[in-house]
Amino acid sequence: MHHFNRRNFLKSAGAIAAFAAIPRAVSAAVTSPRVVVVGGGFGGATLAKYLRMWGGNVQVTLVDPNPTHISCILSNLVVTGAMSMSRITLAYDSLKTRHGVSVLQGKALSIDPAGNRLTVETGTGNQVLDYDHLVLSPGIDFTPAPGNWNPNLTPHAWQAGAQTTLLKSQLAAMRANDTFVLTVPKSPYRCPPGPYERACLIADYLRVKGRTGAKVIVLDANASIQAEPEAFTRAFTVTHAGRIQYVPNANVLSVDSATRSISTSAMNISNAKVLNYIPNQRAGAIAASLGVNLLGFVAVNPLSYATLAHPNIHVIGDSCAVPASDGKAVPKSGHMANAQAKVCADAILRTLSGEVLDQNVATNSACYSPITARTASWLSANFIYGDIYDGNGAVKGKGMHRVDLGEAPSSGVDGDSYQDMLTWADSFFSDSFK
Ligand SMILES: Cc1cc2nc3c(=O)[nH]c(=O)nc-3n(C[C@H](O)[C@H](O)[C@H](O)COP(=O)(O)OP(=O)(O)OC[C@H]3O[C@@H](n4cnc5c(N)ncnc54)[C@H](O)[C@@H]3O)c2cc1C
C-alpha cells in the first residue's frame, strides 16, 4: 500500500505539475475554439494556463477586475506582519507572455447561455465575448449579514487585499486586555482550517507583543471545529491556553459594526476592540446567477465541472458544489480549485475533440495551518470519482469518493511543517500562475 507521509504529500503536489506536461491537440474539425474564463484566482489562472499548455490552438481569455491576484493563502501571516503583501501578490504576466492567455481587466456582468455570450464591464465600457466554453471561477460571495455590518469598519479579510491590510492595522492597535472577536461561518465555507489558524496566529502575535490579558474569542457557528480538530483543540487549550476562548454553536443573530458588537445564539459581545466578522458564504454572484443548490453553491458534474443545465458552462473552485462520500462536499481550497481546473481543462479539450470524458479523475486538497509564527500543522484530502452513499449505505449517485491515504492530518505541529508550508506555497503559486 502506498504510504502517504509528508514527503510523499509534497511529491504529490509536484506530480500535479508533471501531469501538466502531457500535450494535447484539439481536432482540426474545430478551428481555434474560444474559451472564456471568469476569475483569475487559483481556479481560473490554473485553468487558463493548462488549457493553453495542453490545447494547442485554443484561444483563452481570462477576465478579472483586478490587475493582479492577491492570494488568501498565507494571508493570515500578512495580518500578523510575518509576511509582506508583495509575497502573496500574483501577477498575470507569465500567463500572457509564456502561455499566450489574453487577459481582460473587467468584471463579468451577465451570461447569455443560449447565445454563448458573456458581457463584461471594463474601464472603457461593456464588451461582449463569444465563447465555445465558459468557465467560471469567481470564488465566494457573502450571504447578507443580520444587523448593520460594514466591512470597512469590521473586516472579514476572507478575500485578500485591502481587507487584509485593514485587519492588520486593527490588530496592531490592540493593547493589553483588549478582545479580538472572530466568527467562523457555517460550513461549507472557504478553507475549513482557515479561521482556527487565524485565531492561533492572532493569539501568538498578542503573546509575542506582550499584550497581557488580551485574548481572542472564536464564535463558531458550527457545533465543533471543522478541520484538524485534534491540532486546533491542543492549540487552543495548551499552546495558546488563556489567550483563546472557543465558543461552538454561536449562530450570528446580529452584527453592529459601529459599536463592534455581535449577538449570537451562544454569546453576546459589545465593544470588542476588533470584530473580525467572517460571514456565511455562497457562490460568487456570476456563478450563482446560473442557479444554486440549497447551500448556495453551483452543482456540477465532477467529470467535467459542467453545470447540470449547460454542458458548455463550467464552474470550478469555491463556487462549485461536488458531493463527496464523507457526506459533505469536497473542501473549498485553492489546492482543490487547482486540481479541479486541470480536470475541467482536460474535459473541455476532450469535448472539443469529440472524445469521451476521462472516468478516472482524481482531485486533492492541501492546507497548511500555521499555529505560531514558527510552527504549522497540515491536512490533505484525496478524492477519486465513484459512487457515493447515503446514511444507510445505499448508492445515492456519483461524486468524489474520499480516499484515506494515511498520515493526514499531520501527526504534530512543528517547525518542519512551517518550512514545508513555504516550499509548498511557492510551488503551488508557480503551478497556478507561472
Ligand atoms: C485565510 C485563508 C487561508 C487559506 N489557506 C489555504 C491553504 O493553505 N491552502 C489552500 O489550498 N487554500 C487555502 N485557502 C483557500 C483558497 O484561498 C480558496 O479556496 C481559493 O482561492 C479558491 O479559488 P477560486 O479560484 O475558487 O477563487 P479565488 O482564488 O478567490 O479567485 C476568484 C477570482 O474571481 C474574480 N472574480 C469574482 N467575480 C468576478 C466577476 N464577476 N468577473 C470577473 N472576475 C471575478 C476575483 O477577483 C478573484 O480574482 C485559504 C483561504 C483563506 C481565506
Ligand as a Chemical Component Dictionary entry (heavy atoms), coordinates in Angstrom:
data_LIG
# 
_chem_comp.id                   LIG 
_chem_comp.type                 NON-POLYMER 
_chem_comp.pdbx_formal_charge   0 
_chem_comp.three_letter_code    LIG 
# 
loop_
_chem_comp_atom.comp_id 
_chem_comp_atom.atom_id 
_chem_comp_atom.alt_atom_id 
_chem_comp_atom.type_symbol 
_chem_comp_atom.charge 
_chem_comp_atom.model_Cartn_x 
_chem_comp_atom.model_Cartn_y 
_chem_comp_atom.model_Cartn_z 
_chem_comp_atom.pdbx_ordinal 
LIG C1  C1  C 0 -7.046  32.847 5.388   1  
LIG C2  C2  C 0 -7.110  31.833 4.287   2  
LIG C3  C3  C 0 -6.147  30.829 4.199   3  
LIG C4  C4  C 0 -6.209  29.887 3.177   4  
LIG N1  N1  N 0 -5.253  28.896 3.137   5  
LIG C5  C5  C 0 -5.319  27.943 2.167   6  
LIG C6  C6  C 0 -4.337  26.905 2.098   7  
LIG O1  O1  O 0 -3.424  26.778 2.921   8  
LIG N2  N2  N 0 -4.432  26.007 1.083   9  
LIG C7  C7  C 0 -5.405  26.083 0.150   10 
LIG O2  O2  O 0 -5.423  25.257 -0.759  11 
LIG N3  N3  N 0 -6.379  27.042 0.190   12 
LIG C8  C8  C 0 -6.362  27.971 1.183   13 
LIG N4  N4  N 0 -7.324  28.966 1.229   14 
LIG C9  C9  C 0 -8.496  28.893 0.316   15 
LIG C10 C10 C 0 -8.224  29.476 -1.065  16 
LIG O3  O3  O 0 -7.793  30.813 -0.986  17 
LIG C11 C11 C 0 -9.501  29.421 -1.919  18 
LIG O4  O4  O 0 -10.123 28.174 -1.761  19 
LIG C12 C12 C 0 -9.157  29.645 -3.387  20 
LIG O5  O5  O 0 -8.707  30.968 -3.549  21 
LIG C13 C13 C 0 -10.355 29.343 -4.290  22 
LIG O6  O6  O 0 -10.018 29.582 -5.637  23 
LIG P1  P1  P 0 -11.123 30.196 -6.621  24 
LIG O7  O7  O 0 -10.497 30.242 -7.969  25 
LIG O8  O8  O 0 -12.403 29.482 -6.425  26 
LIG O9  O9  O 0 -11.359 31.661 -6.057  27 
LIG P2  P2  P 0 -10.305 32.872 -5.894  28 
LIG O10 O10 O 0 -8.916  32.361 -5.820  29 
LIG O11 O11 O 0 -10.822 33.735 -4.806  30 
LIG O12 O12 O 0 -10.452 33.671 -7.265  31 
LIG C14 C14 C 0 -11.649 34.282 -7.605  32 
LIG C15 C15 C 0 -11.329 35.404 -8.605  33 
LIG O13 O13 O 0 -12.529 35.732 -9.309  34 
LIG C16 C16 C 0 -12.575 37.110 -9.511  35 
LIG N5  N5  N 0 -13.980 37.457 -9.767  36 
LIG C17 C17 C 0 -15.037 37.364 -8.923  37 
LIG N6  N6  N 0 -16.173 37.765 -9.542  38 
LIG C18 C18 C 0 -15.824 38.099 -10.806 39 
LIG C19 C19 C 0 -16.550 38.586 -11.926 40 
LIG N7  N7  N 0 -17.873 38.820 -11.882 41 
LIG N8  N8  N 0 -15.871 38.831 -13.075 42 
LIG C20 C20 C 0 -14.527 38.608 -13.160 43 
LIG N9  N9  N 0 -13.797 38.143 -12.123 44 
LIG C21 C21 C 0 -14.437 37.892 -10.963 45 
LIG C22 C22 C 0 -11.958 37.702 -8.255  46 
LIG O14 O14 O 0 -11.448 39.000 -8.496  47 
LIG C23 C23 C 0 -10.852 36.681 -7.950  48 
LIG O15 O15 O 0 -9.609  37.081 -8.522  49 
LIG C24 C24 C 0 -7.265  29.938 2.231   50 
LIG C25 C25 C 0 -8.244  30.952 2.316   51 
LIG C26 C26 C 0 -8.178  31.881 3.332   52 
LIG C27 C27 C 0 -9.228  32.948 3.428   53 
# 
loop_
_chem_comp_bond.comp_id 
_chem_comp_bond.atom_id_1 
_chem_comp_bond.atom_id_2 
_chem_comp_bond.value_order 
_chem_comp_bond.pdbx_ordinal 
LIG C1  C2  SING 1  
LIG C2  C3  SING 2  
LIG C2  C26 DOUB 3  
LIG C3  C4  DOUB 4  
LIG C4  N1  SING 5  
LIG C4  C24 SING 6  
LIG N1  C5  DOUB 7  
LIG C5  C6  SING 8  
LIG C5  C8  SING 9  
LIG C6  O1  DOUB 10 
LIG C6  N2  SING 11 
LIG N2  C7  SING 12 
LIG C7  O2  DOUB 13 
LIG C7  N3  SING 14 
LIG N3  C8  DOUB 15 
LIG C8  N4  SING 16 
LIG N4  C9  SING 17 
LIG N4  C24 SING 18 
LIG C9  C10 SING 19 
LIG C10 O3  SING 20 
LIG C10 C11 SING 21 
LIG C11 O4  SING 22 
LIG C11 C12 SING 23 
LIG C12 O5  SING 24 
LIG C12 C13 SING 25 
LIG C13 O6  SING 26 
LIG O6  P1  SING 27 
LIG P1  O7  DOUB 28 
LIG P1  O8  SING 29 
LIG P1  O9  SING 30 
LIG O9  P2  SING 31 
LIG P2  O10 DOUB 32 
LIG P2  O11 SING 33 
LIG P2  O12 SING 34 
LIG O12 C14 SING 35 
LIG C14 C15 SING 36 
LIG C15 O13 SING 37 
LIG C15 C23 SING 38 
LIG O13 C16 SING 39 
LIG C16 N5  SING 40 
LIG C16 C22 SING 41 
LIG N5  C17 SING 42 
LIG N5  C21 SING 43 
LIG C17 N6  DOUB 44 
LIG N6  C18 SING 45 
LIG C18 C19 SING 46 
LIG C18 C21 DOUB 47 
LIG C19 N7  SING 48 
LIG C19 N8  DOUB 49 
LIG N8  C20 SING 50 
LIG C20 N9  DOUB 51 
LIG N9  C21 SING 52 
LIG C22 O14 SING 53 
LIG C22 C23 SING 54 
LIG C23 O15 SING 55 
LIG C24 C25 DOUB 56 
LIG C25 C26 SING 57 
LIG C26 C27 SING 58 
# 
